[in-house]
């Protein structure tokens, strides 16, 4: 007798951080749309602690920022908050990088 249940092939997940990319220039506009495991793609110069904590609370696994998370203009604790929570940080991808991610993943950039 043959089983009607088919076995799925074992899929090897590559190392690294994986999540659904959610894109918005304004972090405030993105926060309500984030789900645990998402990658937040933003354009936020000098990421502050409050915003970083909101991203952590939303459960993001990574933050990709078109701008610099630390410009050096003043001390800010946002990046430290993300790092302490184990969130991967990639910054300085620029406006074209942000637009490319939005284009490739079908997101509207606000």
TORLOKOL-123925 format. One record per residue (C-alpha): x, y, z; residue number from 1. Coordinates in Angstrom, 2 decimals, padded with zeros to 5 digits. Layout:
BEGIN
+---------+---------+---------+-----+
!       u !       v !       w ! pos !
+---------+---------+---------+-----+
!       X !       Y !       Z ! NUM !
...
+---------+---------+---------+-----+
END
This chain:
BEGIN
+---------+---------+---------+-----+
!       u !       v !       w ! pos !
+---------+---------+---------+-----+
!  000.00 !  000.00 !  000.00 !   1 !
!  001.32 !  003.38 ! -000.96 !   2 !
!  001.04 !  006.31 !  001.45 !   3 !
! -000.88 !  009.35 !  000.29 !   4 !
!  001.44 !  011.57 !  002.32 !   5 !
!  004.39 !  012.80 !  000.34 !   6 !
!  007.65 !  013.58 !  002.04 !   7 !
!  009.01 !  017.00 !  001.41 !   8 !
!  012.60 !  017.17 !  000.31 !   9 !
!  014.98 !  018.43 !  002.97 !  10 !
!  015.79 !  022.07 !  002.21 !  11 !
!  019.10 !  023.34 !  003.48 !  12 !
!  018.80 !  026.91 !  004.76 !  13 !
!  021.94 !  028.93 !  004.03 !  14 !
!  023.67 !  030.57 !  006.97 !  15 !
!  022.79 !  034.16 !  007.67 !  16 !
!  019.77 !  036.21 !  008.56 !  17 !
!  016.55 !  035.50 !  006.69 !  18 !
!  013.28 !  037.40 !  006.90 !  19 !
!  010.64 !  039.24 !  004.94 !  20 !
!  011.88 !  042.69 !  003.89 !  21 !
!  009.48 !  045.50 !  004.75 !  22 !
!  010.44 !  048.85 !  003.28 !  23 !
!  009.52 !  052.42 !  004.19 !  24 !
!  011.59 !  055.59 !  004.29 !  25 !
!  009.80 !  056.63 !  007.45 !  26 !
!  010.36 !  054.28 !  010.37 !  27 !
!  007.15 !  055.51 !  011.98 !  28 !
!  005.22 !  054.37 !  008.93 !  29 !
!  006.90 !  050.97 !  008.91 !  30 !
!  006.50 !  050.03 !  012.58 !  31 !
!  002.77 !  049.08 !  012.41 !  32 !
!  003.46 !  046.75 !  009.45 !  33 !
!  006.36 !  044.85 !  011.02 !  34 !
!  005.99 !  041.25 !  012.17 !  35 !
!  008.40 !  039.12 !  014.21 !  36 !
!  011.19 !  037.83 !  011.97 !  37 !
!  010.99 !  040.72 !  009.46 !  38 !
!  013.88 !  042.75 !  008.09 !  39 !
!  013.17 !  046.48 !  008.50 !  40 !
!  014.46 !  048.54 !  005.56 !  41 !
!  014.46 !  052.24 !  006.48 !  42 !
!  016.10 !  055.61 !  005.84 !  43 !
!  016.80 !  056.93 !  009.34 !  44 !
!  019.91 !  059.03 !  010.03 !  45 !
!  021.19 !  058.71 !  013.63 !  46 !
!  018.88 !  055.97 !  014.80 !  47 !
!  017.72 !  056.92 !  018.31 !  48 !
!  017.21 !  054.55 !  021.24 !  49 !
!  013.41 !  054.87 !  021.31 !  50 !
!  013.05 !  053.97 !  017.64 !  51 !
!  015.54 !  051.13 !  017.99 !  52 !
!  013.62 !  049.75 !  020.98 !  53 !
!  010.38 !  049.91 !  018.97 !  54 !
!  012.09 !  047.87 !  016.22 !  55 !
!  013.31 !  045.34 !  018.80 !  56 !
!  009.82 !  045.15 !  020.34 !  57 !
!  008.40 !  044.47 !  016.85 !  58 !
!  010.71 !  041.44 !  016.66 !  59 !
!  012.84 !  042.38 !  013.65 !  60 !
!  015.87 !  040.20 !  012.93 !  61 !
!  017.72 !  042.87 !  010.97 !  62 !
!  017.67 !  046.57 !  010.16 !  63 !
!  018.90 !  047.79 !  006.78 !  64 !
!  019.28 !  051.58 !  006.75 !  65 !
!  019.82 !  053.74 !  003.70 !  66 !
!  021.44 !  056.35 !  005.96 !  67 !
!  024.15 !  056.03 !  008.60 !  68 !
!  022.82 !  054.77 !  011.93 !  69 !
!  025.56 !  056.89 !  013.54 !  70 !
!  026.64 !  060.07 !  011.77 !  71 !
!  028.89 !  061.30 !  014.57 !  72 !
!  026.92 !  064.52 !  015.03 !  73 !
!  025.89 !  063.45 !  018.53 !  74 !
!  025.99 !  060.26 !  020.60 !  75 !
!  023.03 !  057.99 !  020.06 !  76 !
!  022.19 !  054.65 !  021.61 !  77 !
!  019.97 !  053.20 !  018.90 !  78 !
!  022.62 !  050.96 !  017.33 !  79 !
!  023.70 !  049.71 !  020.76 !  80 !
!  020.08 !  048.83 !  021.58 !  81 !
!  019.74 !  046.84 !  018.35 !  82 !
!  023.08 !  045.07 !  018.81 !  83 !
!  022.29 !  044.15 !  022.42 !  84 !
!  019.10 !  042.47 !  021.20 !  85 !
!  021.01 !  040.52 !  018.54 !  86 !
!  019.55 !  042.47 !  015.62 !  87 !
!  021.79 !  042.58 !  012.54 !  88 !
!  022.55 !  046.14 !  011.37 !  89 !
!  023.47 !  047.13 !  007.81 !  90 !
!  023.67 !  050.85 !  007.14 !  91 !
!  024.70 !  053.29 !  004.45 !  92 !
!  023.13 !  051.47 !  001.49 !  93 !
!  021.97 !  054.80 !  000.06 !  94 !
!  018.77 !  055.86 ! -001.64 !  95 !
!  019.45 !  053.68 ! -004.68 !  96 !
!  019.89 !  050.61 ! -002.44 !  97 !
!  016.61 !  051.39 ! -000.70 !  98 !
!  014.85 !  051.83 ! -004.04 !  99 !
!  016.38 !  048.59 ! -005.34 ! 100 !
!  015.13 !  046.58 ! -002.38 ! 101 !
!  011.68 !  048.15 ! -002.70 ! 102 !
!  011.62 !  047.39 ! -006.43 ! 103 !
!  012.84 !  043.81 ! -006.05 ! 104 !
!  010.43 !  043.00 ! -003.22 ! 105 !
!  007.41 !  044.90 ! -004.53 ! 106 !
!  007.16 !  047.36 ! -001.65 ! 107 !
!  006.00 !  050.95 ! -001.96 ! 108 !
!  008.55 !  053.36 ! -000.53 ! 109 !
!  006.84 !  056.18 !  001.37 ! 110 !
+---------+---------+---------+-----+
END
